[in-house]
Amino acid sequence: MLPGEFIGTEEEYLEGNGTYLEEGKLYAAVAGDLHVDSKHRATIIAKDKIPDMRVGATVYGKVDEVFESKAFVTLEFSEISRKKKTIKMQGIIQVSEIKNEYVRVLRDELKVGDIIKGKVIDITPFNVIISFKNRGLGVIKAFCSRCRHEMSLKGSILECGNCGNKENRTLGFPYGNV
């Protein structure tokens, strides 16, 4: 199973570790193998062990999927020991961790393909939970949702130099220096 992959409905399965329920449908939250117990509880057993990571670490990653309540991110770089060590692991950003105010639509704050900078706030056996709430955290490189070209920061608005599309994001600092 891959993150975001449909498992079944809530009538068929109970939510277990490594899964999440959205609008009555059960999805995989992590990459791994699907196991269903005798009580029809679906659990995803992660294939990879989370590398040495700690709460408070700054992480960088690429947004893979954005849902109503959370976004899945592939973490590709970590500042744990100030060494640029490439890692591949799953991270989750909950809508409540985007900013200290109400977020109406998560897809207005980040989009698939964006490069993000976040802070690790929790580590579970299956995921790293990431927050944007601290200063300087957020999207540090955005791509146009129309043509997928890199967007430039013009004041507080992102603008595509290719098609002219203008978009907003929750921006991190420094934007564009990736």
Phi, psi and omega in degrees: 000148176245155179304134180087354181286136182291130178259311181172190180264167179291343174286333182271320188225155170264150179287130179233187179301138178079013179229164173213152182254130177218119180053044176079003180244139181261132182233157173284134178263343182221164174280135179165194182261138179278130175232134178239124180274182183295341178265011180066029175273121180272129179228139175256124176265113183297141181280327185248140174283139178293127180294174181305112184217152178222154175297136181100347180291146174273132181232155178237146180195179181243131181287123181264318182212147177231123177247184181296321188249351181201161176234143177260136184230136170269116180281129186237352182205144179221146179261028187303310182240024181063015175258138177280093181248121180281128176229155176234113178205163184271134174235155179232136173244113177283149180304327181288349181256011181281311178201172185277014176232171183296132176252112182286313182228115182300325181294347175276346184261330177203157183225160178304133180098342179297147174262130186240159172235124182220176179244133177288123179248344178199150177231123177250172177298345186246334188213165169250125181267129188242147178234149173253002192293337180280156180301138177088356182261147179145205180284125180249353172204123183243154178236141183302133180285347177270307188243356177071012175280156179297140181259145178256149179272120177240096187072245177247009182247141175270134181229137178274124179286346181273309185246353179083001179299141178242135183218162175248155173210167166276107189267143173260176181235139354276136179285136174087350180265070180243000000 
